Amino acid sequence: MKYCIVTIIDGEIANYYKEISTDVSRKFSVRNISERIPCHITLKYPFEADEYSIRKTGDKLKKIVASKKPFDFQVNGLDEFDQKTIFFSVEKNLKFVDYFRSCVQELGEFDEDRKYSLADLRPHISVVRYLTPLIFTESWNYIANLNLPPLTGSFDNISILVKENDIWKVKEVFSFKNN
């Protein structure tokens, strides 16, 4: 099976994620990613694993969240990757980098082809993906004019998603302690 490790985002950010993804999907006939994956920040790109390996991954995630506390983060507007993906840009603060580093250390390296450099890390929440150059330009201009308000979210979990029939579903959520 295919899995990925994320922090699931809810609240106001998730509402905007769904609203924008759905709106752009209807206006520009692109895939609505909010129907295929929950609002999230990726911590480990999709990877193949068997049930035993994913249980061991879950044990490692329990260890990570046991030593961490939730924290709030800011969305700093919109940005893009390669004129194919539009995303909410997430503030890259020291706590986020520390949590991300913990995931890398506990879970091992990311996909061989996609190694992260903490210096190059760009935390984000994709709202539209797989765009052609023309649709990117039209979508970007449309979304940029929506005047996204300041958004605050909470980094309060690390979760395992599993891909089933081209849809990413929550397999397990590991919540940070509030004390």
Stockholm file with secondary structure:
# STOCKHOLM 1.0

chainA/1-179         MKYCIVTIIDGEIANYYKEISTDVSRKFSVRNISERIPCHITLKYPFEADEYSIRKTGDKLKKIVASKKPFDFQVNGLDEFDQKTIFFSVEKNLKFVDYFRSCVQELGEFDEDRKYSLADLRPHISVVRYLTPLIFTESWNYIANLNLPPLTGSFDNISILVKENDIWKVKEVFSFKNN
#=GR chainA/1-179 SS CEEEEEEECCTHHHHHHHHHHHHHHHHHTCCCGGGTSCSEEEEEEEEECCHHHHHHHHHHHHHHHHTCCCEEEEEEEEEEETTTEEEEEECCCHHHHHHHHHHHHHHCCCCTTCCCCGGGCCCEEEEECSCCHHHHHHHHHHHHTTCCCCEEEEECEEEEEEEETTEEEEEEEEECCCC
#=GC SS_cons         CEEEEEEECCTHHHHHHHHHHHHHHHHHTCCCGGGTSCSEEEEEEEEECCHHHHHHHHHHHHHHHHTCCCEEEEEEEEEEETTTEEEEEECCCHHHHHHHHHHHHHHCCCCTTCCCCGGGCCCEEEEECSCCHHHHHHHHHHHHTTCCCCEEEEECEEEEEEEETTEEEEEEEEECCCC
//
